[in-house]
């Protein structure tokens, strides 16, 4: 009769077969500690325990990475509890019946020859090897692996974020990698604790053997009417047999634990690693052959064993050398054929015509900084530069091709954009750069090589590395060649970011905006503005180092004003006003004050009147004498900003702002020009000078 509302199929779905089997296994293991077992059932369970341990060992050997056996800590707990339960069941049979099945009897008679003293010694040796050597080592490796995995998490997360921002991976791949990092940390942390199971099992095995021997003597002597030695011989032999069975399975699991924990430096199975790494050095076997041959000739040392092993080592060395030679010949032929085939393809020639968006070429002396074989630190720095600038400006900085160029002077490096030289600099390897002129350092009795800072052009000095301690005593800061190149390259990328940002970059950013604000994208592109026009507006913003991360706000402002004007410069000014808070924050100190230089109102009116419109756009046509006076005054104010350690800012009217910026940027590219409309009410403006021509 069917029960209303009851669906048997749904109940079955709630309990998977595997989950039910595991639950049943745990219940059976607990029952083994309480319910007496017949000897035959104990034999089957002991055999199953040994088989299970062998399976775990073989699985550990075939792993390619530890996370393939992420359930191992839980399995380790289950197999340990099973082994202890079988130990208790065997102890019950030994003490109650004086017989614990054929498996334990076989280990007591055959393995140790029926001698309980020998059995006790073998049991002690196995236990010591398991407890002191394998378990202790695995525990230490697991502890270190867990700590190092946790320490490495921030760096790995940063690397994933950098690849994601560079477009090398998508969001799904980034989530997968982050999840893997979390699983690694959890796994090694669990293994650090799970090793305590194995260690505790070894201690429990020793205690159980001692208790069984003492209990067997008491049972046989006091209850069975046996003599003390007779009881000792019977019960000790069975107890030692049971202990050896337990320690054998424990040893197999301990070895598997060590294999899983140490499986972190390779992505292949243990057998493959041994075959590819151990047998990859035929000279090692050749030297072993020679050394063993010498030992065989020494009087008093058995000759035949050493000669046999020496011969085997020599044969292995010859076979490996022959195999390696054939592989090298085959590889050379394959490379020659592949090179010829590749050069025959038209697309290969087309590939050589491509230009790298960004490249950094280094002279001969700088090669150690970019050589991956020497762990060149400059490569990692460039990755961080791309990530930081991308976060700062709001678009993905393309990959940088770093290469050596022997045609350059040994200490020189060159930054290029699409194959065109943009900037260059020089560093002195084995030296550090101090932001002080050579004459000033000589007064402090420090010698060096005078030069110019490749980023700012200021006079600096390259001091030998040996003088670092002296500089520290004088509290003089310095920079290594890696830091100098990194800082210079970062400045080059920021200064030419508008050239680096392509329409494809803009298209990718707009696709991201579609996910959260599709309406504004549909309204703006292509009905009001084309993708190219949006690209030009963003280029104008990035050119003055205004972040475009808030692209949704930028597109909304463009949509608001695109029906009033299609002039790119005017639209860019409207966008800047909507980003006023972001722009002000960059030039405001902790007290909420922005330090600026203003323009005399009469001069400002003169400059506004000098704005000319043409078919090529608007520009500022300033009288050369007036322009020269303006640049001289800006240079003077710039020294004041440097002395105050502040970024140089000029404040003017919104109408003049873009034209004045283009007028001065050739001489002073780092001077920011803000309009009055870009100053938010919460910011206080402090003027330290005025530009005038009177």
N, C-alpha and C positions, 0 to 999 in steps of 0.2 A: 504493500500500500504506500503510495507516494505521500510525502509530507508536504503540505502547501507551503510555497515560498522557499523550498529547499532544492538547490541544484547541485547534484553530486559532482558535475564537471567543474563547477567553480571551486568547489572544495579541493579537488585534485590539483587545480592550477595553483592553489595557494601553497602547496607543498611540493617542491621539486624533488626529484629522486635523489639528487646529490646531497641536498640539504638534509633530507630524511636519513640517508645513509650515514652522514657524519654525526647527526644527533643520536642515532642508534648505536654507533660505534662508541661514543662517549658514555652512553648508559651501560653498555656491555663492559667497558673498561672499569667503571666504578663497581659494577657487580662482581668482577673478578676479585676484588679485594675482600668481598664479604662471603660470596657463595663458594663452597668447596668444589673443586674440579676433579674429575677422574683423570688419572695419569695420561690416558690416550688423548683427551681434549687438550691437556697441557702441552703434550708433544706437538700437536697441530698448531697451537697458538705460539709456541716458541719458534717453530719453523717459520710461521707467518711473520713473526717479529724480525727474524734474521733476513727474510726475503724483503720485507719492507725497508729495512736499513740498507740493503744492497741497492734497491731501487732508488732511494734517496741519494746514495753515493753516485750512482751512474747518472742520474739527472743532473747533479751538481757538476759532474765532469763535462757534460755536453752543453752546459749553459754558455750563451754568448755574452750575456750581461746579467748582473744579479737580479734586476727587476723582472726577468723572465720567471723567476721563482720567488715572487714577492710574498707568497703565502708561507714561505719557509719558517718564519718564527712561530706561526701557529702550528705548523706540522711538527716542529721540534718539540713544542709543548705536548702535543698528543702522543708522539712516539715515546717521550720520556715518561709520561704517566702510564702508558701501556707497559713499558719495561718494568716500572716499579710495581704495577699490579701483578705482572707475571712473577716477579720476585717474591711478592707476598704469597701468591698461590703456591709457588714451589716450596716456600718455607713451610707452609701449612702441611703439605704432603710429606715433606721430609720429616717433620717433627711428629706427625700423627701416624704415618704408615711406614716410615723408614724406606720409602720408595717414591720417586718423583717422575717416573716415566723413562722411556728409552733414551731420549735426547740427553737428559742430564746424566744418566748412567753412562752413556757412551762417552761424554766429555770427561767424566770422572775416571773411567777405565782406560779408554783408548788414548785420549789426548795427553793425560799426565801419567799413563802407565799404571793406574791403580795406586799411586803413591800420593797420599794426601799432603805430605810435606813438599814434594815437588810441585803439586798442584797449587799449594798456598804460595810458593815462590813465584810461579808463573802468573797466578792471579795478581800478586803484588806488583810484578813488573808491568803487566798490561795496564793496571790501574794507574801506576806512576806515570807511564808514558802518556796515557790518556789525560790524566789530571794536570800533570806538571808541564808537559811539552805542548800537546796539541790544544787542549782547552784553554790553558793560560795564554798561549800565543794568539789563538783566535779571539779571545776576550780583549787582548790589547789592540789587535788590528781593528776590531769592531769599534772600540772606543775612539781610536784615532780617526778612523774613517767617518764616524758620526760627527766628530768635531770639525774635521776638515770639510765635510759636505755642508755643514751649517755655515762655516766661515766663507765658503765659496759661493753661497747662494746669491748675495748681492751682486757679485761680479757677473754671474751667469744671467741673472735677471737683466742687468744692464746691457749685456751682449744681445739678449733677445730683443730688448727695446730698440737697440741700435739697428739690428737687422730689420725689424718691423718698420722703423722710420725710414730706412734706406730702401724699402720696397723689395728687399730680398725674400721676405716671407710674408704671408698674409696673416690675418687675425686668427684664423683657425689653427694654423701652424704654430703661432706664438702661444696660444692657449695650450696646445698639446705639449710644447716644450716646457712651459711653466708647470704644467701638471706633472711632467716627468721629474722635474727638479724637486717638487714637493714630495713625490713618491720616493725618490732617492733618499731625501732627508729622513722621511718617516721609516723607510726600510732599515737604514743603517742604525737609526736610533733604536728600533725594535730589536735588531740583531745584537746590539750592545747589551740589552737586557736579557735576550733569549739565551745568551751564552751562560747566564747564571743557572739555567735549567740543567745544562750539561754538567757544569761544575758541581751543582748540588746532587745530581744523580750519581756522580762518581763517589762523593762522600757518603751518600746513602748506601751505595753498594758495599763499601768497606764495613760500615756499621752493621748492615744486615748479615754479612758473612760472619762477623765476630759474634753477633747475637745468636745466630743459628748454631754455631759450633758449641757455644756455651750451653744453649738450650738443648741441643742434641745430647751432650754429655749428661746433663741432668735428667732428661727423659729416659735415656738408655740405662743409666746407672740406678736412678731412684725408682723408676716405674717399670723398666723392662728387665730388670735383674741382670744386666750386663756388667762386665767389668769396665773400669774407667777407660782403659786403652782400647777395649773392643768397641765401646760406644764412640770413642774419639775416632777410631778408624772408619766406622760406618758413616756416622753423621758428618764428619769433617770431609770425607771424600764426596758425599752427595752435595754438601754445601759448597765446596770448592767448585764442583762441576757446574752447579747452578750459577755461581758467581762468575765463572769464566764465560758461560753463555751470555749472561747479562752484560759483562764488560766487552764482549766481542761486538755485540750490537751497538753498545755505547761508543766503542772505538770507531765503527763505521760511520755513525752519525756525526761524531766529532770531526772526522776527516772531511765529511761532506760540508760541515759548517765552515771549516777553514777554507775549503775550495770556494764556497759561495762568497765569503767575506773578502777573500783576496782577489776575486774576479772583478777587477775594476779598471785595470790598465790595458785591457784588450777587448776586442769585439768578436773573438772567435772562440771555439771550444778548446778545452785543455789539450786534447790530442792534436788538433790543428796547430795550436800555438807551439807545442813541443816540436812538431815536425817542421814548421817553418822557421823557428827561432833556434832551437838547439842544434838541428842538423843543417843549419845555414852556415856553419863555421867548420868546414872540413879540416882547416889547419889545427883546430883544437884536437881532433881525433888523431891527426898525424903526430902531434907532440906527445899525446898519451901513448901511442905505439912506440915511439922512441924511448920514452921514460921507462915504460914497463919492460922493454927489451933490455935496457941497462940493468934494471933490478934483477932480471932473470939470470944475468951473468955474475951477480954477486954471490960468492960462496956462502953456503948455509941457508939461502933462500930457495924454496921449492921452485924449480925451473919450469916445469910443465904448466902449472896454472898461469904463471905470468906470461909464458910464451903463447898460450892459447888466447888469452885476452888481448895481448899485444897484436896477434895476427888478426883478430876480429876488428880491433880498432883500425889497423892499417887498411883492411879491406873496406871498411866503412868510409875512411878518408878518401881512398881511391874512387869509390863509387860516387861519393858526393862531389869530388872535384870534376869527375867526368860529366856528371849531370849538370853541374853549374856551368861548365864550359859549353855544353850543348845549348843550355838556355840562353847564355849570353850571345852565342852565334845566331840563334833563332830570333832573339830580340833585335839585334843589329839589322838583320835582313828585313824584319817586319817594319822597323822604323824607316829604313831606306825606301821600301816599297810604299809605305804610308805617306812619306814626305813627297815622293814623286806623284802619287795619285792625288794628293791634296793640291799640289801646285798646278795640276792639269785642270782643276775645276775652276770655272769662271768666278763662282762665288768666293773662292779663296782670294782671288785678286781683289774683288770688291771689298773683302774684309780688311785688307791692308789699307784701304783708302779711308776708313773710318777714323774719326778724331775722338780722343778721350775728352769728356766734359771737363775733367780736372786731372792734372798730372803734376807730379813732383819729381824732378830729375836731380840726382845727387852726384857729386864728384867722387873720385876714387877714395879719398880719405874718409868720406861719410858713409861708405857702404856698410860698415859694421852696424850702423844704426838702423838699417833697413833690411838687413839680411835675416830671413826667418830662421836659417840654420844657426845663427848666433843669437837668436831671440832678440832681434833688433827692437828696442822700445819705441821707436818712432812710429811703427805701424799701428800699435795699439793707441798711441796718442792721437793719430789722425782719425781713427774710428771714433774716439771720444769727442774730437773736435767736430766731426760731422754731426754727431748726436746733439751736442750742446748748441751748435749754431742752428740746427734744425728746430730744436725746442725754442730757441730765442727768436728766430725769424718766422717760424711757422710753416716751413715747407721742407721737403726731403732734399738734403744735399746729396748729389750723386756720388757714386764711388770714385775714389781717387786712385789713379794708377801711379804707383811709386816704383821708380826704376833708377838704375845707375846709368850715367852718361860719361864715358871716359874722355869725351871731347871737352868737357868742362874743366876748369882749374880744379885741382884736388880738393880744395876746401869750399868750393862754391856749390850752391844749390839753386834751382830755378823752378818757379811755379808757373804753370801754363794753363790757359783756358782754351780748349779746342785747338791745341797745337800752337797757340800764340803765347809768347813770353809775356807775362804780366809783371813779375817782380823777381828779384834775385837777392841773394845774400851770401855771406861767408861766415863760417864758424871755424874755430880752431880745436881740433880734437886733442884731448889731453889737457885742455884748458877750461876755465869757467869765465863767464862774462860778468864784469862788474860795471855798474852804471856810473862810472866816474872816469874823467879824463886821465890819461897816463901821467901827466905832470902832477896831478893831485895825489895819485897813488905813490909816486916816487917820493913825495914829501913824507909819506908814511913808511918809507923804506920797503916798498913792495914793487917789484919789477913786473913787466908784462909787455904786451903788444898792443899798441894803440889801434883803434878801429872805430867804426860807426855802427850804432844799433840798426840792424836791418829793418826794424819796425818803425822807429821814430826818427832815425837819422841823427840822434844825439851822439856825442863822443863817448866812447866806452873803452874799456881795457880788457884784453884777454889775459887772465892770470893763470899760471900753471896750477894743476891740481894739487901739487904739494903745498901750496900756500893757503889751502882751505882753513886749516887750524888757525893761521895767523889772521885771516879775515874774520873768523868767528870771534876771536879775542877782541878785535876792533869793532865788532858788531856791524860789519859791512855785508850786505846781502849780495848774493851772486846767482847766476843762472847757468845751468849746464847747456851744452850744445843742443840736446834734445828739446829742452824748454825754449831755447831761443828760436829754433826752427818751428816748433809748434806754435809759439805765440805769433811769429811772423806769418806763417801760413794761415792761421785763423783770421788774422787781420786782413789778409789778401782776400780770403773767401768772403768775409763780411763786406769789404769795400766793393767787391764786384758781384755781389749776390744777385743783382738784377740781371746780369748777363748769364748767370748760371741757371736761373729759374726759367724753364721752358714752358710752352703751352701744354705740353703733356703733363708737367707737374701741376699746372693749374687745373687741367681736366680731372686729374686724380683727386685733388682737393675738393673740387666741386662735387664729385661723386660721393665723397664722405658727407658733405653737407646735405645731399639728397636724402641720406638716411634719417636725418633729424628735422630737416626743414625743406622738404621737396617743393613746397608752394613757392618760395622765393626764387628758387632756381627756375621753375617753369615760367614765372612771371618775367624774369630778367633776361634769360638766355633762351632763344636768340631774338625775341621780339623787341626788346629795348636796346640791348647791347650784344655784340658778337663776342665769342670767346676771346678773340684777339684783342678787343677793346678792354675787356676785363683783365686780360693778361697785362696790358700796358699800364693800367691803373695799379695793379699789384706790383709791377716792376718799379713804378715811381715810389711806392711806399717802402719797398724793401731797399731801394737805393739809398734812402735816408734812415735805414735800420729801424723801420717801424714794423713791428711784428704783425703778420697776417693770420695768426692762429685763430682769432675771432672772425673767421671768414663769413659766418652767418650774418653778423652785424654789418660787415663791409658790403655784402651783397644787398642787404636791405637798404642801406644808405644809397647805393648806386641805383636801386630800383626807385627810390623816392625822387631822385634828381635827374635821372636819365632822360625824362620827358622834357626837362628844362634846357639841358645842354648836352651835347655829345663831345664837348672839349675834354680831352683826357686830363689835362692839368686842373681844370675847374672841378671835375668829378673827384680827383684825388684830394683836393683841398676840402671838399665836403666830407669825404671819408675821414680825413685827419681830424676834423672837428668832432666827428662822432667817436673817435678814439682818443679824445683829449686826456681823459684820466690815465689811460695807459701810457701816453706820450709824456705827460708831466711826471709820472712816477719815476721815470728813468732818470730825470734830472733834478729830483727833489731829495734833499737830505732828510735825516731822521726828524728834524724839527719842523718839517713841512715847508722849507724855504727853497726857492729856486733862484740861483744866482745867475744874473744875465748882464748883457751889454745891450743898451738900447740904441736907436738911431735918432738923430736930431730930427724933429718934425719937418723943418724946412728942407733938410736933405732928403727926407723920405718923400716929400712932395715932388722934389726935383727928380728923384729916381722913378717915381710913378709916372711922371710925365715923359720919361725917357723910354718907357715900354713901347715897343713897336710891334705891330701885327703884320705878318706876311704870310704868303702861301706855305711857308715852311714852319709856321708857328710863331709864337710871340717870344720876344727876347728883349734884354735890357741893353740899350745902346747908350752907354755912359761915356762922357768925355774922358779921354785917356788920363788927363791930369787929375780929374776928380776920382777916377777909378784907382789911380796909384795912391792917392791920399787915403782912400778908404782901406786899401789893403795894408798900408803901413800902420794905420791905427788898429786894425784887427790884429796884426802881428804883435803890437804892443800889449793889447788886452789879453792876447793868448798867453803871453808870459806871466801875466798876473794870475790867470786861471791855473797855469801849471804850478805856480808858487803856492796857490791855495789847494792844490791837488783836487781840482774840480774839473768836470767836463765843460768845455767852452760852449756857451749858448748865447745867441743873438736874438733879440725880440723885435718884431716889426709888425706892420699891418698885414692882414690876410691877403690883400691884393698884391703886395710887394713880395711876400714871403717866397714863393717858388722861384721868382726871377732873381731875387737877391741870392738865394741858395746856389743857383746855377752859376751866378757871376763869381762867387768866392770859392766854389768847391774845387776848382783846379788848383788854387794856391793853398787852400785850407780845407781839405776834404773832411776833417774830423770836427769841424765847427758846426754845431747844430743851429738851425734857424727855425724858430717857432713864431707863430702868429699869436696876436692877443686872444683870438677865439679858441686857441688851444690850451689856454691857462684856465684850469678849473677854479671855482671860487674858494675851495679849501686850501689852495696853495698861495703862500706869500711870496711875492717877487722882490728880490733884492738886487738893485742895479749897482754895479761897481764901475760903471763908465758909460760914455756915450760917444758914438761915432758921428763926427761932424766935419765940415770942411772950412769952418770959419777960423 
